[in-house]
Amino acid sequence: MRCMVMVKATAESEAGVMPSQELLAAMGKFNEELVKAGVMLAGEGLTPSARGARVTFSGSRRHVVDGPFAETKELIAGFWLWQVKSLDEAVEWVRRCPNPMAGESVIEIRPVFEADDFGEAFTPELREQEERLRGRLDRG
């Protein structure tokens, strides 16, 4: 199963406080373990929400709101995309992760939908389209 592993933002990460050299080294070592184990598919840190935007949809209308966004607990400071056998395996990897923030932090794990999760609504034509797009992504 694939899962998105999200590092929740803190007041410090939203203020643009950068990680220490020690934390960068510890995270680099952890990421290296993930890659060697074949778990890590992608991973990145994100800039504070002040440098981002949100687009709100209401029917056919679109409304753009520039950051920063007030609810820090709902924001993400970074992410990984992992390939694991189970949610339990992902939890075990997160338990090994260095604390990504100087103080208290939260890492959330969410499984990624797979094609079969959509049932009959995901028609053979839609599956073919998805496979074609993924093939184009894999080729770069």
C-alpha positions as CSV (number, residue, x, y, z in Angstrom):
1,M,0.0,0.0,0.0
2,R,1.1,3.6,-0.6
3,C,0.6,6.1,2.1
4,M,1.1,9.9,2.5
5,V,3.1,10.6,5.7
6,M,2.5,14.3,6.7
7,V,4.6,16.3,9.1
8,K,2.2,18.8,10.7
9,A,3.3,22.5,10.9
10,T,4.0,24.3,14.1
11,A,4.2,28.0,15.0
12,E,8.0,27.8,14.5
13,S,7.8,26.1,11.0
14,E,5.1,28.7,10.0
15,A,7.5,31.5,11.2
16,G,10.1,30.1,8.8
17,V,12.4,28.7,11.5
18,M,14.8,26.4,9.7
19,P,15.9,23.0,11.1
20,S,19.3,22.8,12.7
21,Q,22.3,21.1,11.1
22,E,21.9,18.2,13.5
23,L,18.2,17.7,12.6
24,L,19.0,17.9,8.9
25,A,21.7,15.3,9.3
26,A,19.4,13.0,11.4
27,M,16.6,13.4,8.8
28,G,19.0,12.7,6.0
29,K,20.1,9.4,7.7
30,F,16.4,8.5,8.3
31,N,15.6,9.2,4.6
32,E,18.6,7.1,3.5
33,E,17.2,4.2,5.6
34,L,13.8,4.6,4.0
35,V,15.3,4.6,0.5
36,K,17.5,1.5,1.2
37,A,14.4,-0.3,2.5
38,G,12.5,0.5,-0.7
39,V,9.9,2.4,1.3
40,M,10.4,6.1,0.2
41,L,8.8,7.1,-3.1
42,A,9.0,10.9,-2.5
43,G,9.5,13.4,0.2
44,E,9.9,17.1,0.6
45,G,9.7,19.9,3.2
46,L,7.2,22.7,2.5
47,T,7.7,26.5,2.9
48,P,5.5,28.3,5.4
49,S,1.9,29.0,4.3
50,A,2.7,32.7,4.0
51,R,4.3,31.8,0.7
52,G,1.3,29.7,-0.5
53,A,-2.3,30.2,-1.7
54,R,-5.6,28.3,-1.4
55,V,-8.2,28.1,-4.1
56,T,-11.8,27.6,-2.8
57,F,-14.4,26.0,-5.1
58,S,-18.1,26.9,-5.0
59,G,-19.9,25.4,-7.9
60,S,-18.2,26.9,-11.0
61,R,-16.7,29.8,-9.0
62,R,-13.1,29.9,-7.8
63,H,-11.8,32.1,-5.0
64,V,-8.1,32.5,-4.3
65,V,-6.8,33.3,-0.8
66,D,-3.2,34.1,-0.3
67,G,-1.4,32.8,2.8
68,P,-0.6,32.8,5.6
69,F,-3.3,30.6,7.1
70,A,-4.3,30.9,10.7
71,E,-4.9,27.3,11.8
72,T,-1.4,26.0,12.2
73,K,-2.6,22.6,13.4
74,E,-4.3,22.0,10.0
75,L,-1.2,22.9,8.0
76,I,1.6,20.6,6.7
77,A,5.3,21.4,6.9
78,G,6.5,18.4,4.9
79,F,5.6,15.0,3.5
80,W,6.7,11.6,2.4
81,L,5.1,9.2,0.0
82,W,5.9,5.6,1.1
83,Q,5.3,2.2,-0.2
84,V,4.7,-0.2,2.7
85,K,2.9,-3.5,3.4
86,S,0.5,-2.1,6.0
87,L,-0.4,0.9,8.1
88,D,1.3,-0.9,11.0
89,E,4.6,-0.9,9.0
90,A,4.2,2.8,8.3
91,V,3.6,3.5,12.0
92,E,6.8,1.6,12.9
93,W,8.8,3.7,10.4
94,V,7.4,6.9,11.9
95,R,8.3,5.7,15.4
96,R,11.9,5.6,14.2
97,C,11.8,9.1,12.7
98,P,13.7,11.9,14.4
99,N,11.4,14.5,15.9
100,P,10.9,16.8,12.9
101,M,10.5,19.9,15.1
102,A,12.4,21.4,18.0
103,G,9.5,20.9,20.4
104,E,6.3,18.8,20.2
105,S,5.3,17.6,16.7
106,V,2.7,15.4,15.0
107,I,3.1,13.1,12.0
108,E,-0.1,11.9,10.3
109,I,-0.2,8.8,8.1
110,R,-3.0,8.4,5.5
111,P,-3.3,5.5,3.0
112,V,-3.6,6.6,-0.7
113,F,-6.6,5.4,-2.6
114,E,-5.9,2.6,-5.1
115,A,-7.8,1.9,-8.3
116,D,-9.8,-1.0,-6.8
117,D,-11.0,1.3,-4.0
118,F,-13.3,3.1,-6.5
119,G,-15.3,0.0,-7.5
120,E,-17.5,0.1,-10.6
121,A,-17.3,3.9,-10.9
122,F,-13.7,3.4,-12.1
123,T,-14.6,2.1,-15.5
124,P,-12.2,0.2,-17.8
125,E,-11.8,3.4,-19.8
126,L,-10.9,5.4,-16.7
127,R,-8.5,2.7,-15.6
128,E,-6.8,2.8,-19.1
129,Q,-6.5,6.6,-18.9
130,E,-5.0,6.4,-15.4
131,E,-2.5,3.8,-16.5
132,R,-1.6,5.9,-19.6
133,L,-1.0,9.0,-17.4
134,R,1.1,7.1,-14.8
135,G,3.2,5.7,-17.6
136,R,3.9,9.2,-18.9
137,L,4.8,10.2,-15.3
138,D,7.2,7.3,-14.9
139,R,9.0,8.2,-18.1
140,G,9.6,11.8,-16.8
